[in-house]
Amino acid sequence: MSAGCRRHVGVPVQADAHDRATRIIRRPPPPHRSRRRIRAEPAGGPPGRWGRDDMERRHPPPDRRLPRRQDPPKDLRPRSGPRTTPPMAVEAADIVAVAGLLDAPVLLVGHSSGAVAALEAALLAPAAFAGLFLYEPPLPTRELIAGAAGAHARAALDAGDPVEAMRIHMRDIVRMPAETVDAMYADQHVQAASAAYAPAQIADDEAIDALGVGTDRFANLATPTSLIEGDQSPAHLRERLADLAATLPNARTVTLAGQGHIAHLTAPDTLANAIRDMAEQVLRV
């Protein structure tokens, strides 16, 4: 991306308790107005977390640094207690609400399940966004994301074994090689971290599957969209992205050479440049 887009401001939005990585980008306000920066909850986690990794860059140069996050309006904080609205619909509505607080034009950026939430938000209010930047949304295009494996993960979690639930998630849902998963979970620190975030991760998988199989509902979503993939990502993620690209009427696919599903950790500059390139295209007044 060209240096001319460094003026664009990134505002992380966590739309619900699942800590999804979704970002809204807008132009900064004129000098006489204060910037509104919004976050909904602290994000981040171990590099292996699929769909729950924070898009925050680690120690970028000062002239490329995104603004620090501040507390959100109280009505946008994650809600506790039982809900009747599907979780993904809640997140989509929260993203749209945050976008409504910003000056147009707005570029919405999402990674993994955050990209799914971004798509649902754009479907809910397409006029709210000038563009979408979606990094490997794990959509159930031809088959469910979790399916039977999700049921096994839920059973393990309900039986009081969150580490096994996360093993199932990484091996059978993310589809990491079994030997890699075994090596990862031989580490006691990884086990402890997994136990902490397993409930939200398994709920995340279930929320995506609850959307149902297929992409037809996106056929009329004409918002300019960049679909990002890594050429080292699991094959099923790239296949799902290709299905989405074939459905969206105004989408292009960008392949990050030598990268997988976590380029925000392994190649943050490359990913940031891709975001700036999209911003340069859609955030012109």
Secondary structure in CASP SS format (residue, H / E / C, confidence):
PFRMAT SS
TARGET T0000
AUTHOR 0000-0000-0000
METHOD secondary structure of the structure
MODEL  1
M C 1.00
S C 1.00
A H 1.00
G H 1.00
C H 1.00
R C 1.00
R C 1.00
H C 1.00
V E 1.00
G E 1.00
V E 1.00
P E 1.00
V E 1.00
Q C 1.00
A C 1.00
D C 1.00
A C 1.00
H C 1.00
D C 1.00
R C 1.00
A E 1.00
T E 1.00
R E 1.00
I E 1.00
I E 1.00
R E 1.00
R C 1.00
P C 1.00
P C 1.00
P C 1.00
P C 1.00
H C 1.00
R C 1.00
S C 1.00
R C 1.00
R C 1.00
R C 1.00
I C 1.00
R C 1.00
A C 1.00
E C 1.00
P C 1.00
A C 1.00
G C 1.00
G C 1.00
P C 1.00
P C 1.00
G C 1.00
R C 1.00
W C 1.00
G C 1.00
R C 1.00
D C 1.00
D C 1.00
M C 1.00
E C 1.00
R C 1.00
R C 1.00
H C 1.00
P C 1.00
P C 1.00
P H 1.00
D H 1.00
R H 1.00
R C 1.00
L C 1.00
P C 1.00
R C 1.00
R C 1.00
Q C 1.00
D C 1.00
P C 1.00
P C 1.00
K H 1.00
D H 1.00
L H 1.00
R C 1.00
P C 1.00
R C 1.00
S C 1.00
G C 1.00
P C 1.00
R C 1.00
T C 1.00
T C 1.00
P C 1.00
P H 1.00
M H 1.00
A H 1.00
V H 1.00
E H 1.00
A H 1.00
A H 1.00
D H 1.00
I H 1.00
V H 1.00
A H 1.00
V H 1.00
A H 1.00
G C 1.00
L C 1.00
L C 1.00
D C 1.00
A C 1.00
P C 1.00
V E 1.00
L E 1.00
L E 1.00
V E 1.00
G E 1.00
H E 1.00
S C 1.00
S H 1.00
G H 1.00
A H 1.00
V H 1.00
A H 1.00
A H 1.00
L H 1.00
E H 1.00
A H 1.00
A H 1.00
L H 1.00
L H 1.00
A C 1.00
P H 1.00
A H 1.00
A H 1.00
F C 1.00
A C 1.00
G E 1.00
L E 1.00
F E 1.00
L E 1.00
Y E 1.00
E C 1.00
P C 1.00
P C 1.00
L C 1.00
P C 1.00
T C 1.00
R C 1.00
E C 1.00
L C 1.00
I C 1.00
A C 1.00
G H 1.00
A H 1.00
A H 1.00
G H 1.00
A H 1.00
H H 1.00
A H 1.00
R H 1.00
A H 1.00
A H 1.00
L H 1.00
D H 1.00
A C 1.00
G C 1.00
D C 1.00
P H 1.00
V H 1.00
E H 1.00
A H 1.00
M H 1.00
R H 1.00
I H 1.00
H H 1.00
M H 1.00
R H 1.00
D H 1.00
I H 1.00
V C 1.00
R C 1.00
M C 1.00
P C 1.00
A H 1.00
E H 1.00
T H 1.00
V H 1.00
D H 1.00
A H 1.00
M H 1.00
Y C 1.00
A C 1.00
D C 1.00
Q H 1.00
H H 1.00
V H 1.00
Q H 1.00
A H 1.00
A H 1.00
S H 1.00
A H 1.00
A H 1.00
Y H 1.00
A H 1.00
P H 1.00
A H 1.00
Q H 1.00
I H 1.00
A H 1.00
D H 1.00
D H 1.00
E H 1.00
A H 1.00
I H 1.00
D H 1.00
A C 1.00
L C 1.00
G C 1.00
V C 1.00
G C 1.00
T C 1.00
D H 1.00
R H 1.00
F H 1.00
A C 1.00
N C 1.00
L C 1.00
A C 1.00
T C 1.00
P C 1.00
T E 1.00
S E 1.00
L E 1.00
I E 1.00
E E 1.00
G E 1.00
D C 1.00
Q C 1.00
S C 1.00
P C 1.00
A H 1.00
H H 1.00
L H 1.00
R H 1.00
E H 1.00
R H 1.00
L H 1.00
A H 1.00
D H 1.00
L H 1.00
A H 1.00
A H 1.00
T H 1.00
L C 1.00
P C 1.00
N C 1.00
A E 1.00
R E 1.00
T E 1.00
V E 1.00
T E 1.00
L E 1.00
A C 1.00
G C 1.00
Q C 1.00
G C 1.00
H C 1.00
I C 1.00
A H 1.00
H H 1.00
L H 1.00
T H 1.00
A C 1.00
P H 1.00
D H 1.00
T H 1.00
L H 1.00
A H 1.00
N H 1.00
A H 1.00
I H 1.00
R H 1.00
D H 1.00
M H 1.00
A H 1.00
E H 1.00
Q H 1.00
V H 1.00
L C 1.00
R C 1.00
V C 1.00
END
